[in-house]
Amino acid sequence: MKLKVLPPTLRKNNHYLILDVKSEVEMSKDDMVAPIWDACIRFWGENASSNFNLWVMRHYFLGRKGEKNEAFFNYKTIVRCGRGYEDDVRAAFSTLTRYNRKRISINTIGISGTVKSGIKKFVETDGFAVDKY
Amino acid sequence: MKFYDMNMRGANYNHDLSMIKEASRFGWDYINLNYSLDGFKESLKYKDELIEEASSLDRPVEIDMGINLRNSNSGEMQKAAKKYRNKTNMISCLGGDLKLNRSCLESYKLDVLSRPYFKRRDSGMNHVLAKEAVKHNVAVELCFRDILHNHLKYRANVIASFKEILMFHRKFNFPLILTTDSKSLYDIRSTRDMVAFFKSIGFTNQEIINGFYHYPKQIIDFNRERENMVVQGVKVIKGATDFSDVRRGADENIDESLFEDEEIFIEDDDEFLQDDVSFGDDGSFENDLNGEDEL
């Protein structure tokens, strides 16, 4: 039997980080999960990471950019995190450089209270059209 | 507040331009591109073009070019610093060796000792070096790149070195600057990410602001004035024929309204200064008064 959904007052409060991701190789939404958890657990440890409530919500491919050796796949990703832990999570993301021996760089470009407003403010401003929220 | 990155590694025109564009996108306001001695001579050829491109971006960035002395010993460092002092606003030297760390911090010609903990198990600093840094006004640089490119035990070691240098900085107040030392597009991080990281390892807001803005600005302003300095503490003021001219000019600019009679001081201070009012670090104050006795 499925658990009943918690009433809003008992739910955890979340904020959403909008990430600018550069990667040497193509990355799907599922591929994003491992590096994100890896960054947090390496920097903060298992105990502190348990508060972060991380979840990859959306993942958009923006295109291939850069030149020759510096060419990269550019993505924008929306990640859920616990309210009050935004700075801790973005600090952990900023320390990530490689995953599976491939170069990766994650910059947090914005924080939003909802996924919808996050897309509107930080994803669509790049001229990138999102089909539906 | 502006964000100054005093150490971004330059290579060639195209590479530098793409780095500047990316840095501009992530909120940096001033970038100092650092080169080796040979690279610096090459970079002067395209310096003007690069400055023009940087200023025409959507979010203009101020750029400058500096020298980072690597793999040099004390003698070479002194020689290079003397030779290039008037050609650039920033000369830094890569530390790591104890003798080199000390000779860097004892030199007036040098602006920055970069990464004193480089390839060491300790921080490369002690109270003696900290005092020398204050005396000779040489900044110590902590690079974010060392965090990025070290992992596990080594990263923990670098963070420990950062914390030890921060402890010396808090006690002796030598200039401490924070930089990215980014070499490629993958190394550039947004300014807010940098602040979040340094906050997470124990820096206060004020120390971060000083590290990214006040101390770098001091170095740049000091070096722009350096050519007018005869000896330490004596500066030639351009355009002044004698001292009286400068003095008269200064008198004319004084706002006389400042000297009008105004009641500035409160006579009975005592009633406002009560024992149970304490001031926080950030200037805010809180009192322990309850209920009706509020100020």
Interface residues (C-beta under 8 A of the other chain):
Chain A: K22 R42 F43 G66 E67 E70 F72 D87 D88 R90 A91 F93 S94 T95 T97 R103 I104 S105 N107 T108 I109
Chain B: N14 H15 S18 F26 I147 L148 H149 H151 L152 R155 S184 L185 Y186 D187 I188 R189 S190 R192 D193 M194 A196 F197 K199 S200
